[in-house]
């Protein structure tokens, strides 16, 4: 676990939750629909009012942003 600024340990789930809050709202919605709720890309697209192509694009972008944010939090 990584120590926080106030000396408490921050677990991976807490780091991920914090990183998710930094995503643009639609990116966060799409990644949660697919990864947390287990929706297919088509189902997520319908629920979010987006095209499947846009869902795919937002997932790629959201994963990259999460990776960057989590990598930075490890420094």
KAGINOR-V326326 format. One record per backbone hydrogen bond with DSSP energy under -1.0 kcal/mol. CO is the residue of the C=O (numbers start at 0). NH is the residue of the N-H. Records with the same first field share a line. If there is no record, write none. Layout:
CO = NH, NH
This chain:
1 = 9
3 = 6
7 = 3
9 = 1
10 = 14
11 = 15
12 = 16
13 = 17
14 = 18
15 = 19
16 = 20
19 = 22
23 = 27
24 = 28
25 = 29
26 = 30
27 = 31
28 = 32
29 = 33
30 = 34
31 = 36
32 = 38
39 = 43
40 = 44
41 = 45
42 = 46
43 = 47
44 = 48, 49
50 = 54
51 = 55
52 = 56
53 = 57
54 = 58
55 = 59
56 = 60
57 = 61
58 = 62
59 = 63
60 = 64
61 = 65
62 = 66
63 = 67
64 = 68
65 = 69
66 = 70
67 = 71
68 = 72
71 = 74
